[in-house]
Amino acid sequence: MIRRETFVDDILKDIRAVISQMVPREARVTEVEFEGPELVIYVKNPEEIMRDGDLIKNLAKVLKKRISVRPDPEILLPPEKAEEMIMQIVPPEAEITNISFDPSVGEVIIEARKPGLVIGKNGETLREITQRVHWAPRAVRTPPIQSQTIYSIRQILQAEAKDRRKFLRQVGRNIYRKPEYKSRWIRVTGLGGFREVGRSALLVQTDESYVLVDFGVNVAALKDPTKAFPHFEAPEFRYVLDEGLLDAIIITHAHLDHSGMLPYLFRYKLFDGPIYTTPPTRDLMTLLQQDFIEIQHMNGVEPLYRPRDIKEVVKHTIPLDYGEVRDIAPDIRLTLHNAGHILGSAIVHLHIGNGLHNIAVTGDFKFIPTRLLEPAVSRFPRVETLIMESTYGASNDYQMPRDEAEKRLIEVIHDTIKRGGKVLIPAMAVGRAQEIMMVLEEYARVGGLEVPIYLDGMIWEATAIHTAYPEYLSKRLREQIFHEGYNPFLNPVFKSVANSKERQDIIDSGEPAIIIATSGMLVGGPSVEYFKQLASDPKNSMIFVSYQAEGTLGRQVQRGLREIPLVGEDGKTEVVNVNMQIHTIDGFSGHADRRELISYVARLRPRPERIITVHGEAHKCLDLASSVHKKFNLSTRAPSNLDAIRLK
C-alpha cells in the first residue's frame, strides 16, 4: 500500500510541475489532487483560468487526464451570503426558484425558470457570480414538477461534503495506483441474470482490476434467496468482497433487477467504493430502492436494507453523462451510451488495457425511437465482445409495431369506457408509465378522451424526475418542451393519487376511469389492490404493457387463470375471481424484440468478435445466440449463472 501511495504522490509531483508551467501564477494554485476519475486543481483566483478558454483543454491534452478546476474552499463565501449575492447579481426576470450548494465540489446550483438570464450574454453573469461568491455556478432550468427525491439527494451531498471529498480522493488514488501487473487476460463471470430475467450481476476481472456491472434483485422470488439474490457464493466474487478488491460498480439503469441489491452491500460493509451511473439513474434507483423497503414493510417482511444504506449508495455514486470517458481502474476506462430503455439507461463500454480488449454491455435496451427516448447507440470506437440482453430473443418474439400498439390501446380503453368500466394499466413507475402517459396525453389533447387518468404509486415522483432531465428525453419531447413551450407531462388530465383513501374512492366510484398504477408485474404496490377489487367486474379491463416475469402474479393472470388465491393484510387467503377482460399489448415494451435484436447486431459498428446473450429465459438466450451465429458467422455463447468466460 505504501508503495502504491508513493507512486501516486510521484505522479502528482510531476503533474504539479506541468501545471506550474502552464497555469498563470495569478490563478494561485493551492492544491492538485485526484478525486474520483478526475484530476482536480484548486485555485484561489478561478477567474484567471477562465480568461483563457483553451487552457484547461490544452492542459488535459498534455496530462492525458480529465481536469476540473475548483475554488479553494477557503475563499468560498458562506452559503447564506453567497445566496444573497447571487440574488443581487441575477436579474429578477430569471425567476430563480432554488439555490443549493455542493461543498464537495465547490458548486452552486441555481434553478431558474429562465436559466439563460442566469448565464447572461456570452456567460457574463456566470463569470460575475464566480468572481463575487467564488462558488462554481451551474444554471439549470426549474423542473416543472418538484421532485422530493432530487431534493433529498442534494441535501445528502451537502451534509456529507467532507466525507464525500475524502471518499473521492481515496477513489482517485485507487484508480491511479501503480499497476501490479500488465493486463494480459480478461474474464467475465455471471453472478445473476444469465439464462434468466432478474438479479442481473456481471463480474469483469483482469489480472489487475475487478469491476461489477449491475447488482440487482429478483423481486418475484424473494422467498427463495437462491433465486432472488446474485451468487454471493461464487468463489471469485466471495474472494473479491472479502479482500476489498472490487474497484467499482457500474449500474446500467434504475430498475430493481439491475440496482436493487446495491444498498445491501453497504449494510453489511461488503463494499465501500465508487458506483458509476448517469444522473437520472442515480435519482431513479434511489426512488425505487426506497419504495422497495416500503413494499417489504407492507408485506410484513424484514427489509433487506435500511434507508441509511440507500443514503450510502448516494454518497458513493459518481454520476457520468453519456459520452464522458473516465478511468475507473488502472487498466479500465468507462464510457456510458444511451440504451433507449428508460430515462438514463446506459450501454456500458469498457476499454481494457492499452487497447487490449473492448466490451460493450447493453443492459436492457431499445433499438427503435419511442415517444420518450431516442434508440440505443450502436456505434463505438471499438468493441470486441458484446454482452446483450435476450428478453425477447426467441424466434417468435416479435412485438406489435408501436403505432398499432397505440391504436389497440385506445380501442380497448374506448370499449371499456363505453360499457362504464375502469381500465387498469399495471406499469413500471419508471419508463412504461411515462410512455403510456405520452400516448394518452396526445389523445386527450385532441379530445379523444374525456375521463380522468389516475397515476398511483411512485409514478408522479418518477415523472417529476423525468422533467428534471429533459436533455435525456427524445428530440420530439425536447422540442415540445423548449421550443413549443408545452410540457405534455403537465396536462391536467393526469391526477395524482395521494393516499389509500383516494384510491378507495376511485375504486368505489361508478364512473369510468383510466388507472396507471405500480407495480407493473402485480408484485406489491397499488396495482394489486386495484386488481383485487376490480377483477370480478366484467365491465372492467386490465392491460399489460410490459414484460411479466415467471413467478409473478402478472404472469399468472396473463396466462388466463381465473381463480387466484391471494393473501390479504390479515394473513387470510382470499380467492380473486377474474372476470375483467385481460389484454396484453406488447408493443410498448422498453426491451428490444427479436427483430430489433437482430437489427442491432447487423448495424453494430465495428462488428464484434464475440456475442454473449444474457438477461432472458434459457431458451431465448440459446435461440438468439444460435440465430446470431448462423446469420452473422460470429462466435456466440449463452452462458449460465456461475459460468466464467475468458475473453482474452
C-alpha positions as CSV (number, residue, x, y, z in Angstrom):
1,M,0.0,0.0,0.0
2,I,2.9,2.4,0.9
3,R,4.5,1.7,-2.5
4,R,1.2,2.5,-4.3
5,E,0.7,5.7,-2.3
6,T,4.3,6.8,-3.1
7,F,3.6,6.0,-6.8
8,V,0.5,8.3,-6.8
9,D,2.4,11.0,-5.0
10,D,5.2,10.9,-7.6
11,I,2.6,11.2,-10.4
12,L,1.1,14.2,-8.7
13,K,4.5,15.8,-8.2
14,D,5.1,15.6,-12.0
15,I,1.6,16.9,-12.7
16,R,2.2,19.9,-10.4
17,A,5.4,20.7,-12.3
18,V,3.5,20.8,-15.6
19,I,0.7,22.9,-14.0
20,S,3.1,25.4,-12.6
21,Q,4.4,26.0,-16.1
22,M,1.1,26.2,-17.9
23,V,-1.3,27.9,-15.4
24,P,-0.8,31.6,-14.8
25,R,0.7,32.3,-11.3
26,E,-2.1,34.8,-10.7
27,A,-4.5,31.9,-10.5
28,R,-2.8,30.9,-7.2
29,V,-3.0,27.1,-7.4
30,T,-3.3,25.8,-3.8
31,E,-3.8,22.1,-4.3
32,V,-3.7,19.4,-7.0
33,E,-5.3,16.0,-6.2
34,F,-7.1,13.0,-7.8
35,E,-10.7,13.0,-6.9
36,G,-12.6,10.0,-8.3
37,P,-11.8,9.8,-12.0
38,E,-10.8,13.4,-12.3
39,L,-7.7,15.5,-11.6
40,V,-8.8,18.5,-9.5
41,I,-6.9,21.8,-9.4
42,Y,-7.9,24.1,-6.6
43,V,-7.2,27.8,-7.1
44,K,-7.8,31.0,-5.2
45,N,-8.4,33.1,-8.3
46,P,-10.5,30.9,-10.7
47,E,-11.4,33.9,-13.0
48,E,-7.7,34.0,-14.1
49,I,-8.1,30.5,-15.5
50,M,-11.5,31.4,-17.1
51,R,-9.8,34.2,-19.1
52,D,-8.1,31.6,-21.4
53,G,-10.9,29.4,-22.8
54,D,-8.4,26.8,-24.1
55,L,-6.2,26.5,-21.1
56,I,-7.9,23.5,-19.4
57,K,-8.3,21.8,-22.8
58,N,-4.6,22.1,-23.5
59,L,-3.7,21.0,-20.0
60,A,-5.9,17.9,-20.4
61,K,-4.2,17.1,-23.7
62,V,-0.7,17.3,-22.1
63,L,-1.6,15.5,-18.9
64,K,-4.0,13.0,-20.6
65,K,-6.4,13.4,-17.7
66,R,-9.9,14.7,-17.2
67,I,-9.4,18.0,-15.3
68,S,-11.7,20.0,-13.1
69,V,-10.9,23.5,-11.7
70,R,-12.4,24.3,-8.4
71,P,-12.2,27.2,-6.0
72,D,-10.1,26.7,-2.9
73,P,-12.6,26.0,0.0
74,E,-11.1,28.9,2.0
75,I,-12.3,31.5,-0.5
76,L,-15.9,30.3,-0.7
77,L,-18.4,32.8,0.5
78,P,-20.6,31.2,3.2
79,P,-23.7,29.8,1.5
80,E,-26.1,32.3,3.1
81,K,-24.1,35.3,1.9
82,A,-23.4,33.7,-1.4
83,E,-27.2,33.1,-2.0
84,E,-27.9,36.8,-1.1
85,M,-25.2,37.9,-3.5
86,I,-26.4,35.7,-6.3
87,M,-30.0,37.1,-5.9
88,Q,-28.5,40.6,-6.3
89,I,-26.4,39.7,-9.4
90,V,-29.1,37.7,-11.4
91,P,-31.9,39.8,-12.8
92,P,-35.3,39.1,-11.2
93,E,-36.7,38.2,-14.6
94,A,-34.7,35.0,-14.4
95,E,-37.2,33.8,-11.8
96,I,-34.8,31.9,-9.5
97,T,-36.7,29.2,-7.7
98,N,-33.9,27.4,-5.7
99,I,-30.2,27.8,-4.9
100,S,-28.4,24.8,-3.5
101,F,-24.7,24.2,-2.7
102,D,-22.5,21.2,-3.0
103,P,-19.4,21.9,-1.0
104,S,-17.7,18.6,-2.0
105,V,-17.2,20.1,-5.5
106,G,-17.4,23.8,-4.7
107,E,-20.5,24.1,-6.9
108,V,-23.7,26.2,-6.5
109,I,-26.7,25.0,-8.5
110,I,-29.1,27.8,-9.5
111,E,-32.5,26.7,-10.6
112,A,-34.4,29.3,-12.6
113,R,-37.4,29.4,-14.9
114,K,-35.2,31.3,-17.4
115,P,-31.7,29.9,-16.9
116,G,-30.4,31.9,-19.9
117,L,-30.7,35.0,-17.8
118,V,-28.6,33.3,-15.1
119,I,-25.9,32.6,-17.7
120,G,-26.0,36.0,-19.3
121,K,-24.7,37.1,-22.6
122,N,-21.6,35.1,-23.5
123,G,-21.6,33.8,-19.9
124,E,-21.1,37.3,-18.4
125,T,-23.5,36.7,-15.4
126,L,-21.9,33.4,-14.6
127,R,-18.5,35.0,-14.6
128,E,-19.6,37.7,-12.3
129,I,-21.1,35.2,-9.9
130,T,-17.8,33.3,-9.9
131,Q,-15.8,36.5,-9.2
132,R,-18.1,37.6,-6.4
133,V,-19.0,34.4,-4.5
134,H,-16.2,32.1,-5.8
135,W,-18.5,29.1,-5.9
136,A,-18.6,27.5,-9.4
137,P,-22.1,28.3,-10.7
138,R,-24.3,25.9,-12.7
139,A,-27.6,27.2,-14.1
140,V,-30.4,24.7,-14.6
141,R,-34.0,25.0,-15.7
142,T,-36.5,24.8,-12.8
143,P,-38.3,21.4,-13.2
144,P,-42.0,21.9,-13.8
145,I,-42.7,19.2,-11.2
146,Q,-40.7,19.4,-8.0
147,S,-39.0,16.1,-7.0
148,Q,-38.6,15.2,-3.4
149,T,-36.0,12.6,-4.3
150,I,-33.8,15.1,-6.1
151,Y,-34.1,17.5,-3.2
152,S,-33.2,14.8,-0.7
153,I,-30.2,13.7,-2.7
154,R,-28.9,17.3,-2.8
155,Q,-29.3,17.5,1.0
156,I,-27.3,14.3,1.4
157,L,-24.5,15.6,-0.8
158,Q,-24.4,18.9,1.0
159,A,-24.5,17.4,4.5
160,E,-21.8,14.8,3.7
161,A,-19.5,17.1,1.7
162,K,-16.4,16.4,3.8
163,D,-16.8,12.7,3.9
164,R,-17.5,12.7,0.2
165,R,-14.4,14.7,-0.7
166,K,-12.3,12.2,1.4
167,F,-14.0,9.3,-0.4
168,L,-13.4,10.8,-3.9
169,R,-9.7,11.2,-3.0
170,Q,-9.5,7.6,-2.0
171,V,-11.1,6.5,-5.2
172,G,-8.8,8.7,-7.2
173,R,-5.7,7.2,-5.6
174,N,-7.0,3.7,-6.2
175,I,-7.7,4.5,-9.9
176,Y,-4.2,5.9,-10.5
177,R,-2.3,3.4,-8.3
178,K,0.8,1.6,-9.5
179,P,-0.4,-1.4,-11.5
180,E,0.8,-4.7,-10.1
181,Y,0.6,-6.4,-13.5
182,K,0.4,-5.6,-17.1
183,S,-3.1,-6.5,-18.3
184,R,-2.8,-9.9,-20.0
185,W,-6.2,-11.6,-19.5
186,I,-9.8,-10.7,-19.1
187,R,-12.7,-12.9,-18.0
188,V,-16.4,-12.3,-17.1
189,T,-18.5,-14.3,-14.6
190,G,-22.3,-14.4,-14.5
191,L,-23.5,-13.8,-10.9
192,G,-27.1,-13.3,-11.9
193,G,-29.3,-12.7,-15.0
194,F,-27.7,-15.4,-17.1
195,R,-30.4,-17.6,-18.8
196,E,-32.9,-15.8,-16.6
197,V,-34.5,-12.4,-16.0
198,G,-33.9,-10.8,-12.7
199,R,-30.9,-10.2,-10.3
200,S,-28.5,-9.0,-13.1
201,A,-24.9,-9.0,-12.0
202,L,-21.7,-9.5,-14.1
203,L,-18.2,-9.6,-12.7
204,V,-15.4,-8.3,-15.0
205,Q,-11.9,-9.4,-14.0
206,T,-8.5,-8.6,-15.3
207,D,-5.2,-9.6,-13.6
208,E,-5.2,-6.0,-12.2
209,S,-8.8,-5.0,-11.6
210,Y,-12.3,-6.1,-10.6
211,V,-15.5,-4.3,-11.8
212,L,-19.1,-5.3,-11.3
213,V,-21.8,-4.4,-13.9
214,D,-25.2,-4.2,-12.2
215,F,-26.3,-5.8,-8.9
216,G,-30.0,-6.5,-8.9
217,V,-32.6,-8.4,-7.0
218,N,-35.4,-10.7,-8.4
219,V,-38.4,-9.2,-6.6
220,A,-40.6,-12.1,-7.8
221,A,-38.5,-14.7,-5.9
222,L,-37.8,-13.0,-2.5
223,K,-39.0,-16.1,-0.7
224,D,-36.1,-18.1,-2.2
225,P,-32.7,-16.4,-1.7
226,T,-31.1,-18.9,-4.1
227,K,-33.2,-17.3,-6.9
228,A,-33.6,-13.8,-5.6
229,F,-30.1,-12.6,-5.0
230,P,-26.9,-12.6,-7.0
231,H,-24.5,-15.5,-6.4
232,F,-22.5,-14.3,-3.4
233,E,-21.1,-17.8,-3.0
234,A,-19.2,-17.7,-6.3
235,P,-15.6,-18.2,-5.2
236,E,-14.1,-15.4,-7.2
237,F,-16.8,-12.9,-6.0
238,R,-16.5,-14.0,-2.4
239,Y,-12.8,-13.5,-2.6
240,V,-13.1,-10.1,-4.1
241,L,-15.6,-8.9,-1.4
242,D,-13.6,-10.5,1.5
243,E,-10.3,-8.8,0.3
244,G,-11.9,-5.5,-0.5
245,L,-10.7,-5.7,-4.1
246,L,-13.7,-4.5,-6.0
247,D,-12.7,-1.4,-7.9
248,A,-16.1,-0.2,-9.0
249,I,-19.7,-1.0,-9.6
250,I,-21.5,0.3,-12.8
251,I,-25.3,0.4,-13.0
252,T,-26.9,0.3,-16.4
253,H,-30.3,1.6,-15.3
254,A,-32.5,2.0,-12.3
255,H,-34.9,-1.0,-12.3
256,L,-34.5,-3.1,-9.2
257,D,-33.4,-6.2,-11.2
258,H,-30.3,-4.2,-12.0
259,S,-29.8,-2.0,-9.0
260,G,-31.9,-3.4,-6.1
261,M,-29.1,-5.1,-4.1
262,L,-26.7,-2.1,-4.0
263,P,-27.7,-0.9,-0.5
264,Y,-27.3,-4.5,0.8
265,L,-23.6,-4.3,0.1
266,F,-23.3,-1.2,2.2
267,R,-25.4,-2.5,5.0
268,Y,-23.1,-5.4,5.6
269,K,-19.9,-3.4,4.7
270,L,-19.1,-5.6,1.7
271,F,-18.2,-2.6,-0.5
272,D,-17.1,0.9,0.1
273,G,-16.0,2.0,-3.4
274,P,-17.5,4.1,-6.2
275,I,-20.7,3.4,-8.2
276,Y,-20.8,4.9,-11.7
277,T,-24.1,5.6,-13.5
278,T,-25.9,8.5,-15.2
279,P,-27.5,11.3,-13.0
280,P,-31.1,10.2,-13.8
281,T,-30.3,6.6,-12.9
282,R,-28.9,7.7,-9.6
283,D,-32.1,9.6,-8.8
284,L,-34.5,6.9,-10.1
285,M,-32.7,4.0,-8.4
286,T,-32.8,5.9,-5.1
287,L,-36.6,6.3,-5.5
288,L,-37.1,2.6,-6.4
289,Q,-34.9,1.3,-3.6
290,Q,-36.8,3.4,-1.1
291,D,-40.1,2.1,-2.4
292,F,-38.7,-1.5,-2.2
293,I,-38.2,-1.0,1.5
294,E,-41.8,0.2,1.9
295,I,-43.2,-2.7,0.0
296,Q,-41.3,-5.2,2.1
297,H,-42.6,-3.5,5.3
298,M,-46.2,-3.6,3.9
299,N,-45.8,-7.3,3.2
300,G,-44.6,-7.9,6.8
301,V,-41.1,-8.8,5.6
302,E,-37.9,-7.6,7.2
303,P,-36.4,-5.3,4.5
304,L,-33.0,-6.3,3.0
305,Y,-31.6,-2.9,3.9
306,R,-32.4,0.4,5.6
307,P,-32.9,4.0,4.4
308,R,-29.4,4.9,5.7
309,D,-27.9,2.2,3.4
310,I,-29.6,3.9,0.4
311,K,-28.0,7.1,1.6
312,E,-24.6,5.4,1.5
313,V,-25.3,4.5,-2.1
314,V,-26.0,8.1,-2.9
315,K,-22.8,9.2,-1.2
316,H,-20.7,6.7,-3.2
317,T,-22.3,7.4,-6.6
318,I,-20.2,9.3,-9.2
319,P,-22.6,10.4,-11.9
320,L,-21.4,10.4,-15.6
321,D,-23.3,11.8,-18.6
322,Y,-23.4,9.9,-21.9
323,G,-20.2,10.1,-23.8
324,E,-17.9,11.1,-20.9
325,V,-14.8,8.9,-20.9
326,R,-13.4,8.1,-17.4
327,D,-10.7,5.9,-15.9
328,I,-12.2,3.7,-13.2
329,A,-9.3,1.4,-12.6
330,P,-5.6,1.4,-13.6
331,D,-6.5,-0.7,-16.7
332,I,-10.2,0.1,-17.4
333,R,-11.8,3.1,-19.0
334,L,-15.6,3.5,-18.9
335,T,-18.0,5.3,-21.3
336,L,-21.8,5.3,-20.9
337,H,-24.0,5.5,-24.0
338,N,-27.8,5.8,-24.4
339,A,-29.6,2.5,-24.3
340,G,-33.1,3.8,-25.1
341,H,-34.7,1.6,-22.4
342,I,-35.7,4.1,-19.7
343,L,-34.6,7.6,-18.6
344,G,-30.8,7.5,-18.1
345,S,-30.4,3.8,-19.1
346,A,-26.9,3.1,-20.5
347,I,-24.9,0.7,-22.6
348,V,-21.6,0.2,-20.7
349,H,-18.5,0.4,-22.8
350,L,-15.2,-0.8,-21.2
351,H,-11.8,-0.2,-22.8
352,I,-9.4,-2.6,-21.1
353,G,-5.7,-2.4,-21.1
354,N,-3.8,-0.3,-23.6
355,G,-6.0,-1.4,-26.5
356,L,-6.2,-5.0,-25.2
357,H,-9.9,-5.5,-25.4
358,N,-13.2,-3.6,-25.5
359,I,-16.5,-4.9,-24.0
360,A,-20.0,-3.4,-24.5
361,V,-22.7,-4.5,-22.1
362,T,-26.1,-3.4,-23.4
363,G,-28.1,-3.9,-20.2
364,D,-31.8,-3.5,-21.2
365,F,-32.1,-1.6,-24.5
366,K,-34.5,-0.5,-27.2
367,F,-33.5,0.0,-30.8
368,I,-36.3,2.0,-32.2
369,P,-37.3,5.6,-31.3
370,T,-40.1,5.9,-28.8
371,R,-42.2,8.8,-27.7
372,L,-40.0,9.1,-24.6
373,L,-36.4,8.3,-25.8
374,E,-34.0,8.0,-28.7
375,P,-32.9,4.5,-29.8
376,A,-29.8,2.8,-28.4
377,V,-26.4,3.7,-29.6
378,S,-24.9,1.2,-32.0
379,R,-21.6,2.7,-32.9
380,F,-18.5,2.6,-30.7
381,P,-14.8,3.3,-31.3
382,R,-14.0,-0.4,-30.7
383,V,-15.9,-3.4,-29.4
384,E,-14.6,-7.0,-29.5
385,T,-17.2,-8.5,-27.1
386,L,-20.8,-7.6,-27.0
387,I,-22.9,-8.8,-24.0
388,M,-26.5,-8.3,-24.9
389,E,-30.0,-8.8,-23.4
390,S,-32.3,-11.5,-24.8
391,T,-35.6,-10.8,-23.0
392,Y,-37.4,-11.1,-26.3
393,G,-34.8,-13.3,-28.1
394,A,-36.8,-16.2,-29.2
395,S,-37.6,-16.7,-32.9
396,N,-41.3,-15.8,-32.4
397,D,-40.8,-12.8,-30.0
398,Y,-42.0,-10.1,-32.4
399,Q,-43.8,-7.2,-30.7
400,M,-46.6,-5.3,-32.3
401,P,-45.4,-2.2,-34.2
402,R,-45.7,0.9,-32.0
403,D,-48.4,2.7,-34.0
404,E,-50.5,-0.5,-34.0
405,A,-50.0,-0.9,-30.2
406,E,-51.1,2.7,-29.6
407,K,-54.2,2.2,-31.8
408,R,-55.0,-1.1,-29.9
409,L,-54.6,0.6,-26.5
410,I,-57.1,3.3,-27.4
411,E,-59.5,0.7,-28.8
412,V,-59.5,-1.3,-25.5
413,I,-59.9,1.9,-23.5
414,H,-62.8,3.1,-25.6
415,D,-64.6,-0.2,-25.4
416,T,-64.2,-0.3,-21.6
417,I,-65.4,3.3,-21.1
418,K,-68.4,2.7,-23.3
419,R,-69.6,-0.1,-21.1
420,G,-69.0,2.0,-18.0
421,G,-65.9,0.2,-16.8
422,K,-62.5,1.1,-15.5
423,V,-59.2,0.4,-17.2
424,L,-56.3,-0.7,-15.0
425,I,-52.8,-0.5,-16.5
426,P,-50.1,-2.0,-14.2
427,A,-46.9,-0.3,-15.2
428,M,-43.4,0.1,-14.0
429,A,-43.1,3.6,-12.4
430,V,-40.1,4.3,-14.5
431,G,-40.3,4.1,-18.2
432,R,-43.5,2.3,-19.2
433,A,-45.7,4.6,-17.1
434,Q,-44.4,7.8,-18.8
435,E,-44.5,6.1,-22.3
436,I,-48.2,5.3,-21.8
437,M,-48.8,8.8,-20.4
438,M,-47.5,10.4,-23.5
439,V,-49.8,8.3,-25.7
440,L,-52.9,9.1,-23.6
441,E,-51.9,12.7,-23.3
442,E,-51.9,13.3,-27.0
443,Y,-55.2,11.5,-27.5
444,A,-56.8,13.5,-24.6
445,R,-55.4,16.8,-26.1
446,V,-57.3,16.3,-29.3
447,G,-60.5,15.5,-27.5
448,G,-60.4,11.7,-27.8
449,L,-60.5,11.0,-24.0
450,E,-62.9,12.7,-21.5
451,V,-62.2,10.5,-18.5
452,P,-59.6,11.2,-15.7
453,I,-56.2,9.4,-15.8
454,Y,-55.1,8.5,-12.3
455,L,-51.5,7.9,-11.5
456,D,-50.9,5.8,-8.4
457,G,-47.7,4.6,-6.7
458,M,-44.4,6.3,-7.5
459,I,-45.4,7.3,-11.0
460,W,-45.8,11.0,-10.2
461,E,-42.5,11.3,-8.4
462,A,-40.8,9.3,-11.2
463,T,-42.4,11.7,-13.7
464,A,-41.0,14.6,-11.7
465,I,-37.5,13.2,-12.1
466,H,-38.1,12.9,-15.9
467,T,-39.0,16.6,-16.1
468,A,-35.7,17.4,-14.3
469,Y,-33.6,15.8,-17.1
470,P,-35.2,16.9,-20.4
471,E,-31.8,16.6,-22.2
472,Y,-32.2,12.8,-21.8
473,L,-35.6,12.7,-23.5
474,S,-36.4,12.2,-27.2
475,K,-35.8,15.0,-29.6
476,R,-39.5,15.4,-30.2
477,L,-40.3,15.8,-26.5
478,R,-37.4,18.3,-26.1
479,E,-38.8,20.3,-29.0
480,Q,-42.3,20.4,-27.4
481,I,-40.9,21.5,-24.0
482,F,-38.3,24.0,-25.1
483,H,-39.4,25.4,-28.5
484,E,-43.1,25.0,-28.5
485,G,-43.4,25.9,-24.8
486,Y,-45.7,22.9,-24.0
487,N,-44.9,20.2,-21.5
488,P,-47.2,17.2,-22.0
489,F,-46.4,15.8,-18.5
490,L,-48.4,18.7,-17.1
491,N,-51.7,18.1,-18.9
492,P,-54.5,18.4,-16.2
493,V,-56.0,15.1,-17.4
494,F,-53.4,13.4,-15.1
495,K,-54.5,13.1,-11.5
496,S,-52.0,12.0,-8.8
497,V,-53.4,9.6,-6.2
498,A,-52.2,10.8,-2.8
499,N,-53.2,8.1,-0.4
500,S,-55.2,4.9,0.2
501,K,-58.5,6.8,0.8
502,E,-58.3,8.5,-2.6
503,R,-57.5,5.1,-4.1
504,Q,-60.6,3.6,-2.5
505,D,-62.8,6.5,-3.7
506,I,-61.6,5.8,-7.3
507,I,-62.4,2.1,-6.9
508,D,-65.8,2.7,-5.3
509,S,-66.8,5.4,-7.9
510,G,-69.2,4.2,-10.5
511,E,-67.6,6.5,-13.1
512,P,-65.3,5.2,-15.9
513,A,-61.6,6.0,-15.4
514,I,-58.1,5.0,-16.5
515,I,-55.7,4.0,-13.7
516,I,-52.0,3.6,-14.3
517,A,-50.5,2.0,-11.1
518,T,-47.3,0.3,-9.9
519,S,-46.1,-2.4,-9.9
520,G,-46.1,-3.5,-13.5
521,M,-46.0,-7.2,-12.7
522,L,-48.6,-7.0,-9.9
523,V,-45.8,-7.7,-7.3
524,G,-46.8,-5.4,-4.5
525,G,-47.8,-1.8,-5.0
526,P,-51.2,-0.3,-5.5
527,S,-51.9,-2.2,-8.8
528,V,-52.5,-5.3,-6.7
529,E,-55.2,-3.5,-4.6
530,Y,-56.9,-2.2,-7.7
531,F,-56.8,-5.7,-9.3
532,K,-58.3,-7.4,-6.2
533,Q,-61.2,-5.1,-6.1
534,L,-61.8,-4.5,-9.9
535,A,-61.2,-8.1,-11.2
536,S,-64.6,-9.5,-10.5
537,D,-66.5,-6.9,-12.6
538,P,-66.7,-7.9,-16.3
539,K,-67.1,-4.2,-17.3
540,N,-63.5,-3.5,-16.3
541,S,-60.3,-4.2,-18.2
542,M,-56.7,-4.7,-17.4
543,I,-54.0,-4.1,-20.0
544,F,-50.4,-5.4,-19.6
545,V,-47.9,-3.2,-21.4
546,S,-44.7,-4.6,-20.1
547,Y,-42.9,-7.9,-19.5
548,Q,-44.4,-10.3,-16.9
549,A,-41.7,-12.4,-15.3
550,E,-42.1,-16.0,-14.5
551,G,-43.5,-16.5,-10.9
552,T,-45.3,-13.1,-10.8
553,L,-49.0,-12.6,-10.2
554,G,-49.0,-10.7,-13.5
555,R,-47.7,-13.8,-15.4
556,Q,-50.5,-15.9,-13.8
557,V,-53.2,-13.5,-14.8
558,Q,-51.7,-13.1,-18.3
559,R,-51.8,-16.9,-18.7
560,G,-55.6,-16.9,-18.1
561,L,-56.0,-18.1,-14.5
562,R,-59.5,-17.2,-13.4
563,E,-59.3,-18.0,-9.7
564,I,-56.3,-16.7,-8.0
565,P,-55.7,-17.1,-4.2
566,L,-54.1,-14.0,-2.6
567,V,-53.0,-13.5,1.0
568,G,-54.6,-10.4,2.5
569,E,-53.2,-8.0,5.1
570,D,-54.8,-10.0,7.8
571,G,-52.9,-13.1,6.7
572,K,-56.0,-14.8,5.4
573,T,-56.2,-16.2,1.9
574,E,-58.9,-14.9,-0.4
575,V,-59.7,-16.1,-3.9
576,V,-59.9,-13.4,-6.5
577,N,-62.3,-14.3,-9.4
578,V,-61.0,-12.7,-12.6
579,N,-64.0,-11.7,-14.7
580,M,-62.5,-8.4,-16.0
581,Q,-61.1,-8.5,-19.6
582,I,-57.4,-9.1,-19.7
583,H,-55.3,-7.7,-22.6
584,T,-51.6,-7.8,-23.4
585,I,-50.3,-5.1,-25.7
586,D,-46.6,-5.9,-26.1
587,G,-45.7,-3.1,-28.5
588,F,-44.9,-0.7,-25.5
589,S,-42.0,-2.7,-24.1
590,G,-38.8,-1.0,-23.3
591,H,-36.9,-4.1,-24.4
592,A,-35.8,-4.7,-28.0
593,D,-37.8,-7.5,-29.6
594,R,-36.4,-10.2,-31.8
595,R,-36.4,-8.0,-34.9
596,E,-34.6,-5.2,-33.1
597,L,-32.0,-7.5,-31.5
598,I,-31.0,-8.9,-34.9
599,S,-31.1,-5.4,-36.4
600,Y,-28.8,-4.2,-33.7
601,V,-26.2,-6.8,-34.4
602,A,-26.4,-6.1,-38.1
603,R,-25.9,-2.3,-37.6
604,L,-23.4,-2.6,-34.8
605,R,-20.1,-0.9,-35.7
606,P,-17.5,-2.1,-35.6
607,R,-18.5,-5.8,-35.8
608,P,-17.6,-7.6,-32.6
609,E,-15.6,-10.9,-32.5
610,R,-17.9,-12.4,-29.9
611,I,-21.5,-12.0,-28.7
612,I,-22.7,-13.3,-25.3
613,T,-26.5,-13.5,-24.8
614,V,-27.9,-12.9,-21.3
615,H,-31.0,-11.5,-19.5
616,G,-33.6,-13.8,-20.9
617,E,-35.2,-17.2,-20.2
618,A,-32.9,-20.0,-21.0
619,H,-34.4,-21.0,-24.4
620,K,-34.5,-17.3,-25.5
621,C,-30.8,-16.8,-24.8
622,L,-29.9,-20.0,-26.6
623,D,-32.2,-19.2,-29.5
624,L,-30.8,-15.8,-30.0
625,A,-27.2,-17.0,-29.7
626,S,-27.8,-19.7,-32.3
627,S,-29.5,-17.4,-34.7
628,V,-26.8,-14.7,-34.5
629,H,-24.1,-17.3,-35.1
630,K,-25.9,-18.6,-38.2
631,K,-26.8,-15.3,-39.6
632,F,-23.6,-13.3,-39.0
633,N,-21.0,-16.1,-38.6
634,L,-20.0,-14.7,-35.2
635,S,-18.8,-16.6,-32.2
636,T,-21.7,-16.7,-29.7
637,R,-22.4,-18.1,-26.3
638,A,-25.4,-18.3,-23.9
639,P,-23.7,-19.0,-20.6
640,S,-25.5,-19.9,-17.3
641,N,-25.0,-18.2,-13.9
642,L,-21.6,-19.0,-12.4
643,D,-20.1,-19.7,-15.8
644,A,-16.8,-17.8,-16.2
645,I,-15.7,-17.0,-19.8
646,R,-12.2,-15.9,-20.7
647,L,-12.3,-13.1,-23.3
648,K,-8.6,-12.6,-23.8
